[in-house]
Amino acid sequence: MKAKREVLATYSYEESTIERGYNNRSLYISVGGNYDTGAQDPLVRRADGARQTVIGEKAVTDFMKEKFVGGKGFDLYHLWKAVQPDTRWNAPENDIVISPGPLAGITQYPGAGKSLVCCVSAVTNLPIDSNVGGHFGPFLKFAGFDILELQGKSEEEIIIFIDGNAHTISIETASDGSSGQSLAANGQSLATDSHILCEQLYEMYAENQEDKQNISIISSGRAAENALIGMLNFSFWDKRRGCVRLKQAGRGGIGTVFRHKRIKAVVIRYRGVHGGLNHPANKSLLNAAGVRMHREIAQNDHLQNNMRKIGTASIIDVMDRYDLLPVHNYQYGSHPGTAKISSKVFIEKYVTQNVPDGCWHGCSLSCAKAVDNFELRTGPYKGNRVCVDGPEYENAAALGSNVGCFDPHWVLEGNFYCDTYGLDTISMGTMTAFAMECFERGFIGLDDTQGLELRWGNGEAVLELMHQMAEGRGFGMIVGKGVRQMKRIFAERFHLTPQQIKDMEDFGMENKGLEYSEYMMKESLAQQAGYALCNKGPQHDEAWLIFMDMVNNQIPTMEDKAEALHWFPMFRTWFSLLGLCKLPWIDIVPPDNKYQTEPHKIPGHIQNYIDIYEGVLGERHTEASIVRQSERVYTFQRIFILRMGSGQRKHDAPPARSIGPITAVEYLSREERYDKQLKEQIHIDPAGKSTEEKIEILMKHRYEQYWRLVDAAYARRGWTPNGIPKLEKLKEIGMDLPELIKVVRPYLMEEGYWPDETND
Ligand code: SF4
């Protein structure tokens, strides 16, 4: 039985044909409130007339395609227009923008089903971007739109339904009209937690079992209503397992914004996926690149990262071996307990094998692993057997090693609850690790945590924090505000000494308000800057330089590192413009890659991307022109964060622990290595010096190195010493747009970088 739902607004649109990756139009929805949208056919009023719901279309122009390409570029462009410099995350004009990119939806090449999501972050109040799999983005494009914008705030819980075959959109409430309860197909209340909600919505919207594979849903969870680190789940129907799978747009609290707008879910249906829907310009070029890549994966994956067998969890042991696994709030890089959460353990005990786990059709790398039939020990679903989407490396590092928990059960249970409650696993781990260190060092006690023993390794306490966030109670409500706010709240409420307050600044692992992702950057100068220079805050998808810097020694000089801090963030940005997954670029390499002059760039795969771009869009690119496309959007985002109150040198200052050892135990854990560095790099004899003296000397040297590298990276990017993009750079890349110049001009004038001849 299907539940009867009240329809608040409907909209019909013309069918469109995608040409070379674009529909050339976007879908705009205000769920409550009328904004200056620029929509061509707006204003479908709600039946009750109490507030306006607006559904309309906007053109995707040649200007947008030239300057912003798609995906994250389109998202940021729309977000810029939607918000003001003082817009905060919970303002109704905050705009959740979702775009799949012009290559998204192809099935010939692995990793082409990504959606990019942007909004003003609930964690940082800056533009955040997050890259997510699942079928929603490609379905949105095949339904007729390159972009979906969600603005406004609804008065009640709503579901947005896009029928991509009937070409209709409806905004619905599932209320039965008397109790205000949302009803599922079986008459029960509609859940908020994603794993239940999605099952209910697949029953409600699919016409039959077979039709479920044509549906994808965006949802969040209960904790996203109370914590600032809410994330979004993008679903796909796993036909072989017969269940809903969830992929996450994790970082920056986009789920919190989604639930604040009172959107329960966005449901899309599209029937008829096939490889030609993007109407590619040169199908044989596209096919040839796909065949090459699939063959390479089939022949080499089992000899390299084994992604098809265990997914990203394969690197847990590797990171531990190279001292890069965050342990106990980034104090250490390895731990004897890692063997208990190694990939071998997950393969043998949990992960379902021999299932092609691609998060979009045609991804033969198939890293989206799952654990079936996992029995939960805590929380509202205690005793239930569920499907866990994981484990992934970040889950094991954030909910395992970084909080000192080397028990695979708690890693997986935390993984499940983060997903269904709508919590960002990475922030959850880093925030909890911070709170645990405060507890272990006696900065806070049981009275402050309301009885929670936040000791390293207490997996049950980590789960309890999640349940508290879901239920809006207890110490979890403080932890759920993130590291930056915890530092302030602990200092204000818990009677800390000035030294303790300073120490929290040193080991609170956030930058620009976002928690660090899960790589131990302390021994890699390039990664320290890679993290702290990120526009959105320290997330590895922008600059993951740690292996080439620390392990392979491919960027030994300051100039090499500065060049890497230009090339890699730009090239990585390109994936987010096109709707591509980075893993097929970097987590498998051609066997002859080591003989290339720049093996760290994987030149063979860059050639593939040049081919598939031409195959779909009909334009031939070079490596340099790819980087230039990204540089436009990257620079735009830097100016965007400047407009919103960040984006200067002072905002790129990292916490001390990301630079080096700040406590005696950290120094002593690598004493031999650090003593050697004192001798060889600083020419100081460590003999006879106390550990504290040695830390002081080492950290002074490392900070000098860090700021030297920042200067070199800024210069390479065409920025001033204060981190402001120069006017000549904007002209060089074709981004000397009046609204951007208006933002940078006062900063450039103050620093003396505004050219005399343009000074009026
Ligand atoms: S490599 Fe993994 S994350 Fe990337 S598209 Fe394939 S299955 Fe999805």
Residues whose N, C-alpha, C, O or C-beta is under 5 A from the ligand:
A	BS01	SF4	G111 A112 G133 D357 G358 C359 C363 L365 S366 C367 A368 C581 L583 P584
